[in-house]
Each structure stands twice: as C-alpha cells, then as structure tokens.
Amino acid sequence: MIKLERPNRPVAFTAAIEHALIAIYLESNKPVWHDAPGVVDALRTMSREKCAYCEASIAERNTPSEIDHFVSKDNDPTRVVEWTNLLPCCRGCNSRKGTHDVLAEPIINPCDIDPKQHLLYADGYFRPKTALGKTTLRALDFTLDRKLMRAIYELTLQANNRLEELAEKAAAEPPPTKGNLTRLRNRIAALMEDGQAKEKFAAAVSTAILRSPDYVTVKAFLQQADRWDAELQNLEDTLQSHALL
Ligand SMILES: [Zn+2]
C-alpha cells in the first residue's frame, strides 16, 4: 500500500446526480457508483489502475472494476457515492474487507494516511508498526490470499536477484569499462522503476530494494565513479516515500 493523492471530484459528477443516486440506492439497494459520471475513471487514474490496498493490477485481478466503499454501505448508506468515500479496489481486498466498520475500528485510508507510518514489509509479510496498522492488516488480511502474497514475494525476490548480479558486476576485477558503467547505471535505474507508483506492489518492491545490502554496494560504487546522478536520486527518493521500512 502506498500513499495516494485523491484528485478533485469529477466535474460531471454533480451534487444533484449524487443525491439522485443515493435515493436510488436507498430504495433499491442496487449498486449505483458506476452511474456516477467520471468517478471510476478518476479513481483508477488516481491509483494507476491498481488496488488501493494491495497494489495488485486491477486488470489482472478483476473482471469488472470494483470500488470499495471505505465506510461501508451497511455502516452509512448515505455515503454510497460520496467521492471521498470511494477507493479503487481488487475483488479480493473488497471481499476480505467486507463490511468492516471503519468508524468503530479505523483502518488506513491511503488517500488520507501514509501507509509507511503504520506498516512494515519484511520476510514476505506485511506487519504492523502501530495499532492502526494492526487493525488495517486484520481487516484486509492479505495473508488469506496466498496467490497474492506469493506474487508480491516473487517480485521482491526478483529485485534482490537483480541487485545481487549488479553488485557482482560493480565488484568485478578489472573494474567496469566506461560502457559497462553506463550499463550498470541504466540497469539500477530500470530496477528502481519497478518501485515507482505506477508499478504493482510498489511498496514491497521499494522496501526490498532499499533494504538490500547489494543496493548499498551498487549505489556507493556509482557514487565513487561519479555516476550517481539526479535522476537516480529522484528514483531513490520515490522508493523512500513508498518503502515500508
Ligand atoms: Zn487488493
């Protein structure tokens, strides 16, 4: 989970439409959010087509798009299409969270609270740093979805393996030629791209990269060779903002 920046409510989704949709929901109990103009697209753009909770690609995990009501419809039906109450979500997280009452037992809303303040990722698992983190993980219980946990872990392993290979190249004798240095610089940049917000499981991948001793080795080597540039530093700053350390 990474921090999300919620954009302004879509202009086409007027207060009059919202009131009409709430009335339809209260009467029929049928889903109405897909009739809120611009909302689904705006939410999916906000999360870069990922689940706001587990960061899986929604396209890979879903057939139709799902929207989580942060305050569930059972707990407050009048917020059924409230812009700030809607989050893009995969089917698994949506069903595991279910009707969890966030008013009675708050959890992280990634649009409002930075997950890194409350969660860790270590040894293939998300773990709580705080009471809010604990409630969040209990409500979302990612561990029930073994396929999801394995997919996240595999990406972190891949990152670690690539870093190990790069660290070996950095330590090789004789030292890398100018061309090889450029290749090394480009390969670490490509690896850091995998922890950027648009990529799935960015929080876990960012954590794996920053925690790796091989990353420290490669970075120190490039710094010494005067090849640690502003673009690499920007990529690292973003990893820092996502990492659950
Ligand atoms: Zn999810």
Residues whose N, C-alpha, C, O or C-beta is under 5 A from the ligand:
A	BS01	ZN	C51 Y53 C54 E55 C90 C93
